[in-house]
Structures are given as C-alpha cells and as structure tokens.
Amino acid sequence: MKINKKNALRLWEERYGDAQYAADFHGNLMYRDAFGDREYVVYRGEAELYCGWNIHHIMPVANGGSDEKSNLLCTNIITNDEAEDKITFWIDDCLYQVQHKPETSEYQIVQLQ
C-alpha cells in the first residue's frame, strides 16, 4: 500500500470505523483529521495531548518489512518517533518487541513489560 493521506485515512476507517479519536498500541490518542500533523493538540483538563498520527510499519522496512496493510498501524506521531525502526524498543516505562505471529507471515507488536 502506498503511504499517503488518502490511503492512511482508508486504513483508519478499516481499523477504527468512523471514530474521530482512537488510541494506538501504546495508548496515545490520535485524532482522525490530524494525519501527519505533529502540532495537533487537544486539552483534557490541564493536560496537552498531541494527537497527530501517521503510519507505522510493524516490521520496519529497514529490517525487511513491507508496505502491505498487514504490516501497517496507525500510531500517534510520538509513538512512531519512539519506536523508530527498532525491533525492540521502550516507550515511557513499557518495553515492546516486534514478534512473528504464529502460523502466519505477519508480525505484531507485543508488550514485554
């Protein structure tokens, strides 16, 4: 799948339907209309929540991953920045690892701690 805004919004719709807000795998909030917008903020009480999002490769392209839909996730830009092109990575106090899904050719992100 070519990664552009049109296809990103299609992926959002497939994963989240018509929801305006959704949480990524780490729990960071995303706002549907803030694709690619690093500066989009909403306020919850006194907290500033950055809700811009983009497409994350579960298995990074640098490590042999593809642009197939099964290898793509919608993620908050902050989450994506933290994960980078790593197979094992920390976000806040959570350790994640990309692992092969049993009996498939697909990968998933698993929280280890």
Protein Blocks (a to p, Z undefined) as FASTA:
>chain_A
ZZdfklmmmmmmmmnomafbdcdfkopacdfklgoiakbccdehjbccdfbdcdddfbaf
klopafbfklgccddfklmmmnmmafbdcehjbccdddddehiabdcdddfZZ
